[in-house]
Amino acid sequence: MGRIIVAEQVKLMVGMISNQDYLFEEIKLRLIEEFGVVDYESDLLPFDKTKYYEKEMGKNLNRKFLSFKELMLPHKLVQIKIFTNRIEKEFMDDEKKRRINIDPGYINAGKLVLATTKDWQHRLYLGEGIYGEVTLRFKGGSFSVWEWTYPDYQTASYIEIFNLIRELYMRKISKK
C-alpha cells in the first residue's frame, strides 16, 4: 500500500481573453487582491488560432497570461475557477455576453493543468462542477502537447511562456 502524502505546491497561472484590452489591467488588479503578487505578465498575444469565442465576445481577441509568486496546493484550483467565473459574470455586457474569459490553471515540474467547467474524455472531475485537464506535459526540457491540447497552447510563443513560468516555479521550490 502506498503512503498518502500531501501534494506538492504548484504555481497558479491565469490566461485572459478579451478584445477590450483595458480589461486586462482591471482584472489583473482583482486577481492580485485575491492571489497576491504577479511574478510574470505576458505581452498581449493575438487570439487567432480558433474562432470559438467570437460569437460571444467579438473579433480581434487578445490573450494575456499572468502567474503569481505564491505557490498553492493543487486542490485550490476548484475554488479559483469558481472565483474567476464570478468575475466573468460581473463583467458581462448588457446582453449577458462575456467581455472577458479568465482561465486559471497551474504549472508544476511535470505539467500544465487548466480548470474547466466542461467534461470530456480526457478531463477529471475535481469537485463543485469543475474539471481539470492536463493540457501540456513537460518532457525533454520543454512543454509538449497532447492530441487534445488547444491550438494556441501548441504554439512556440505559448510554450516559451509556460517554460518561463515553470522556471520561476522550479527556482521557488529549490529554495525550500
C-alpha positions in Angstrom: 0.0 0.0 0.0 1.3 3.4 -0.9 1.8 6.0 1.8 -0.5 9.0 1.4 1.4 12.3 1.3 0.3 15.9 0.8 0.6 17.1 -2.8 3.4 19.5 -3.6 2.5 23.1 -4.1 2.1 24.4 -7.6 2.3 27.7 -9.4 -1.0 29.5 -10.2 -1.3 30.9 -13.7 -4.2 32.6 -15.4 -4.9 33.2 -19.1 -7.3 36.0 -20.0 -9.0 36.6 -23.4 -10.8 39.9 -24.4 -11.0 42.4 -27.2 -11.3 45.2 -24.7 -7.6 45.5 -23.7 -8.2 47.9 -20.8 -10.0 45.0 -19.0 -6.7 43.1 -18.6 -5.4 45.6 -16.2 -8.7 45.9 -14.3 -8.9 42.1 -13.9 -5.2 41.8 -13.0 -5.9 44.1 -10.1 -8.8 42.0 -8.9 -6.6 38.8 -9.2 -3.8 40.5 -7.2 -6.2 41.3 -4.4 -7.1 37.6 -4.3 -3.8 35.8 -5.1 -1.0 38.3 -4.3 2.0 39.4 -6.3 2.2 38.8 -10.0 5.7 37.5 -10.9 5.1 37.1 -14.7 3.0 39.0 -17.1 3.0 38.3 -20.9 2.6 40.8 -23.6 -0.8 40.9 -25.4 -0.9 37.9 -27.7 -3.4 37.7 -30.7 -6.0 35.0 -30.0 -6.3 33.9 -33.6 -6.0 30.1 -33.7 -9.7 29.5 -33.2 -12.9 31.4 -33.6 -14.5 29.7 -30.6 -15.2 32.8 -28.6 -16.0 35.2 -31.5 -19.8 34.7 -31.4 -19.9 35.6 -27.7 -17.0 38.0 -27.4 -16.5 39.5 -30.8 -13.5 39.7 -33.1 -9.9 40.9 -32.6 -9.4 39.0 -29.4 -6.2 39.1 -27.4 -4.8 36.9 -24.6 -2.6 37.8 -21.7 -1.0 35.4 -19.2 -0.2 36.1 -15.6 1.5 33.9 -12.9 1.6 34.5 -9.2 4.6 34.5 -6.9 3.0 32.5 -4.0 2.6 28.8 -4.5 -0.6 26.9 -3.7 -1.9 23.4 -3.2 -3.4 22.0 -6.4 -6.9 21.3 -5.0 -7.4 25.1 -4.6 -7.9 25.2 -8.4 -11.6 24.4 -7.9 -12.3 27.5 -5.8 -10.1 29.6 -8.0 -12.2 28.6 -11.1 -15.4 29.4 -9.2 -13.9 32.8 -8.3 -12.8 33.6 -11.8 -16.2 32.6 -13.2 -17.8 35.1 -10.8 -15.6 37.8 -12.1 -16.5 36.9 -15.7 -20.2 37.3 -14.7 -19.6 40.7 -13.1 -18.1 42.0 -16.4 -20.8 40.7 -18.7 -22.3 43.2 -21.1 -26.0 44.2 -21.2 -26.8 41.2 -23.4 -25.3 38.9 -20.8 -22.3 38.1 -23.0 -18.8 37.8 -21.6 -16.4 40.6 -22.2 -13.5 38.6 -20.7 -12.7 35.0 -20.4 -10.5 34.0 -17.4 -8.9 30.6 -17.5 -7.0 29.6 -14.3 -4.6 26.7 -14.2 -1.3 25.7 -12.6 2.2 24.6 -13.5 4.4 22.2 -11.7 7.5 20.4 -12.7 5.8 17.9 -15.0 2.6 19.5 -16.4 0.3 22.5 -17.0 -3.2 21.9 -15.8 -6.2 24.0 -16.7 -9.6 24.2 -14.9 -12.8 24.0 -16.9 -16.5 23.5 -16.4 -16.8 21.2 -19.4 -16.4 17.4 -19.1 -14.7 15.4 -21.8 -13.0 12.0 -22.1 -9.6 13.4 -21.0 -10.7 15.5 -18.1 -11.1 14.6 -14.4 -13.8 15.8 -12.1 -12.3 17.9 -9.3 -15.5 18.8 -7.5 -18.2 21.6 -7.4 -18.7 21.4 -11.2 -15.0 21.9 -12.1 -12.8 19.6 -14.1 -9.1 19.5 -14.6 -7.2 18.9 -17.9 -3.5 18.2 -18.2 -3.1 20.5 -21.2 0.7 20.2 -21.6 3.4 17.8 -20.2 7.0 18.7 -19.6 9.2 16.3 -21.5 12.7 16.5 -22.9 13.4 20.0 -21.5 10.2 21.7 -22.7 6.4 21.5 -22.5 4.9 19.4 -25.2 1.4 18.8 -26.5 -1.3 16.1 -26.4 -3.8 15.4 -29.1 -6.4 17.5 -27.2 -4.1 20.5 -26.5 -5.8 23.7 -27.6 -4.3 25.1 -30.9 -3.0 28.3 -29.3 -1.3 26.3 -26.4 0.6 24.4 -29.1 2.4 27.5 -30.5 6.0 28.2 -29.8 5.3 31.5 -28.2 2.9 30.0 -25.7 5.3 27.1 -25.0 8.1 29.7 -24.3 5.8 31.5 -21.8 5.0 28.3 -20.0 8.6 27.3 -19.9 9.5 30.6 -18.3 6.7 30.3 -15.7 7.9 26.7 -15.0 11.4 28.1 -14.5 10.1 30.6 -11.9 8.3 27.7 -10.2 11.5 25.5 -10.2 13.6 28.3 -8.7 11.0 28.8 -6.0 10.7 25.1 -5.0 14.5 24.7 -5.0 14.8 27.4 -2.3 12.6 25.4 0.1 
